[in-house]
Amino acid sequence: MILGTSIRIRDTSLAAIEAGSGKALLFVHGSLGSMRDFSAQLEHFSASHRVVAYSRRFHPPNPSHQDGLPYTLALYAGDMAGVIRALGIAPATVVGSSYGGYAALFCAIHHPGSIGRLVLCEPPILPMLTWSEEGSTCLREFEKCALAPARAAFLAGDNALGAGRFFDGVTGRNGMFTLLSPAARERLMEAAEALRFEFLAPPDEYMPAFTREEIRSVNLPVLLLKGEKSPRYFGVIADELERLPPKSARVLVPGAGHAMYAANPAYFNKVVSEFIESP
């Protein structure tokens, strides 16, 4: 049975859903998301694990207002460490999707002992793209086609256009947002205000750079997942990450894009199960 709950951390409470019992598995969503993104994972893994997914600060159904706090990676990593402490599951097995994966890696670096095993699903660590000529080219194209138009839309107060430009950018196909069903667009728009906070935050705070030494310090098992249909820049970031953590593995999820946990849940769940149960 999937139960709704809330987790009290520091200065706020975060909505969460939980199912099953046993060894804990924590799921953390991306920018246009919420705890509801992982319904297929809760159903699958709760047969053998205690599975928890929480909505990050400012994301639905949590309050969307800022409480005077900016949208920063350090804030979300601190929240994650707080959730892990509150649940009593350190060192946790964490599955982080997109910006949730970015925050999870930051948490592993700056809150040692919080995470013991890490699954990273296309974390958008854009500063890593500057490490290579190919990556720099990808970054310029992504900025021109998606990031700059989305930022301009959010500055103008047009959350729908901003969310649409962003969504098209992470899927790698223009017009994909308009092709979604009304229900799917409405669900994404519930998190559009949180995405606006992200885009209007100081770039070096919501998307800070890591050094190679910081990433190498993550001395724990890391699984890198990439969708077969995802834009190339996610692959370039995965290339860089694969070279650095001492215990990394990499898997391509067939037939899937950025939201691979939903596009191909059977394969996603299979490879995550194999990873978390491996020695």
Summary of the structure (lengths in Angstrom):
residues: 279
radius of gyration: 17.3
end to end distance: 29.0
largest distance: 51.0
contacts: 958
relative contact order: 0.14
helix: 50%
strand: 18%
